[in-house]
Amino acid sequence: MQGAHHADLDIDETTGASFYSLEILLSKLIKFATIVILGIYVLVVQFLN
């Protein structure tokens, strides 16, 4: 992903916005998925005890 960012030859206000937005979105999705998975795991462990 970083390579695509540096491949942009015209540096302007859209350079950071386009690529970093995607990176932020992917990061948030991964964090959300981790929280959901761990949350379900905790509920299952509590239910079984």
Buried (B, 14 or more C-beta within 10 A) or exposed (E): EEEEBEEEEEEEEEBEEEBEEEEEEEEEEEEEEEEEEEEEEEEEEEEEE
